[in-house]
Amino acid sequence: MQVELVLLVLSLLFFVSIFADKIGYKYGVPALLLFLAVGMFFGSHGMATLLGTKGIEIETGTAQAISTLAMCIILFTGGMETRLSDIKSVLAPGITLATLGVLVTCVITGVIIYFIFGWINAVASISIWMALLMAATMSSTDSASVFSILRTNGIGLKHNLRPLLELESGANDPMAYVLTTTLIGVVVGIETAGENGNITALPIVQTIVIQLVMGTVLGFALGHGLVQLMRRVKLGNESLYPIMVLTACIFIFSVTYYLQGNTYLAVYVGGLIIGNNKFTRKRQTRSFFNGLTWLSQLVMFLMLGLMVEPTNLLNYHVWLPCLIISIVMIGISRPAAVLLCMLPFKQYRQRDKMMLGWVGLKGAVPIIFAIMCKANGVPGADMIFNIVFLCTLVSLLTQGTTLTYVAKKLRLNTEREEERSLEHFDMDLPEEIQSSAREVEVKESMLTGGNTLREIKIPPHTLIIMVRRGEDFFIPTGSSALEIGDQLLVIRDKDAEATFKQMTNEAEEEAQWRAEIKAKARARFDRLTAWTRKKKS
């Protein structure tokens, strides 16, 4: 295939997927489903074949390489975007859910899968290790899907559940990864040595503990080392700073791999350390990684859709066990794991635990782990891939589309917090100023006392440093006239922020009160006029 043709097809796929994401935001459909649908349409076994054209094929090895790089970038960005100040209060329950919760989910689901296959005889009976491997691939929660849905519907969660879910969903993929890789080794080893090969639990536990400890230590050490390096190195080209951080991400992954640590955990911890320290062009770097993360997700979801054979999903031996496994994971495994892990934390009430139990949303990670099974020659890997893929779709269709509904029913929903990013003022401010900078739109209620800057009410320790009107910017003075719709770049401390919000609300309430008085006076005047006319007639 010609390079130009490949580039044309890829650009068309990206365009279709980007607009599919826009549709998903509008109608509340998880974007992952739409990306997968686009990939399935253009795949070698998709709708393209019905149109008489050859679909796009992708090899398992290539898919594994792409998914590994994409997962590195996604986890690294997740670490960079996580604020230690936000997760400090939920560190203990979050880590418990991300480690013990994944293990409990894997064990419960694996045991039930073992008996399910023996009961329905969907395929040849599978071993307990194969059942645990299938469960391990689906034992983690997808953070991108969860918060994409919450952001789409514009809601937050009470009782500090949002940072808890953010920490758990970002940190549980490494635990699922080490369980999957360990069980792949066990299954392949049994296949090589025969059914009589001796498998003991102690080496497996030792491997898991060593990988988790090494991943954490290496991610912490390399993250701090790279922060010090970035502080000391002055690059001539500012565009190279994000590239340097990307190189750091890949470096952490590679070093951890050769030192036998958990690569995904090291990448996440490294991103957490780097993102919570100061370095040159940090805001520019975070913007770069946000865009790169969306590109990685888009490529990964498209690729997974291209690999699926839709006809296999309609097979009785696939959809029946998938349906039962999905019910087990949604209704039994995840809620049981949450209840067990939350026992020591008395601050969480029953409905908090119910919400945590429902947010076991699956994403692309389980399918990536299923690709790992195919790449490592696991017997029955095609069956695992199809079942995992279908279970992911069921999770998105059930949990994904009802997440907001469940939050409202449990009375845990709240309005989304105010975004702190500067949408109308694209400038690279120091981190201390960036964290206290806000955009405020001038409303009619703010101009009741006058339209100049000195006449509007602003709290102490507040500075309006720039005004945007349409596409024009200017630095205001006390005599600068403001108009409705102007965007103000405001810098203020926390006390001033609370005061400013209170004063803004009071001004809006006063304006609303005045409008109600005018409406009542107008109604009385109209009644009086009508009565006068009636008397004259």
Number of C-alpha atoms within 10 A of each C-alpha: 5 7 8 9 10 12 11 11 14 13 12 12 18 17 12 16 24 18 13 20 20 15 15 20 17 11 10 20 21 23 24 25 21 23 29 23 20 22 27 26 22 22 26 20 20 24 17 16 15 11 9 8 11 15 20 20 13 14 9 16 14 12 19 20 11 16 26 18 15 21 21 25 27 25 27 32 27 27 26 24 18 20 16 18 9 15 18 13 13 20 15 15 21 26 18 17 27 26 20 17 28 28 21 20 23 28 19 19 25 24 15 20 25 20 16 18 18 15 10 12 13 15 14 9 16 16 16 16 18 24 24 24 29 29 31 30 28 31 34 33 27 23 24 22 20 23 16 19 22 20 14 16 17 14 19 19 22 14 13 15 19 18 21 23 26 22 27 26 24 26 26 27 28 25 25 27 24 22 24 26 18 18 22 24 16 20 22 17 16 16 14 10 11 10 11 8 12 9 14 9 7 9 11 16 13 11 15 19 16 15 24 22 15 19 29 22 18 24 31 21 16 23 26 16 14 20 21 15 12 19 11 11 10 11 12 8 7 12 13 13 21 20 14 14 21 19 12 22 27 16 15 28 27 15 16 25 16 9 13 14 27 26 28 32 33 35 36 33 28 33 28 24 24 29 25 16 14 15 18 18 17 20 18 15 21 17 12 16 24 17 11 17 21 16 17 21 20 21 21 27 27 25 24 23 25 25 23 21 15 16 9 15 17 13 11 12 17 21 18 15 20 22 14 14 23 24 15 17 25 20 13 16 26 28 23 19 22 25 17 15 21 23 12 11 11 8 10 15 11 13 14 21 19 16 20 21 21 21 25 27 28 27 26 23 22 28 25 25 26 28 23 25 29 20 16 15 12 21 15 14 19 15 18 25 25 23 26 26 24 20 27 22 20 19 20 24 15 13 20 24 15 16 19 21 12 17 23 14 11 13 13 18 19 13 11 13 10 7 9 12 13 14 10 14 16 8 11 13 13 13 15 9 13 16 14 14 22 23 20 14 16 17 17 14 18 23 19 15 12 13 18 16 17 14 16 15 16 19 16 13 12 16 15 19 14 17 24 18 14 10 6 7 14 11 12 17 13 10 11 15 13 21 15 14 14 16 22 24 20 17 21 20 16 11 12 16 21 13 16 18 13 13 16 17 14 14 20 17 13 14 17 13 12 12 12 12 12 12 12 12 12 12 12 12 12 12 12 12 12 11 12 11 10 9 8 6 6
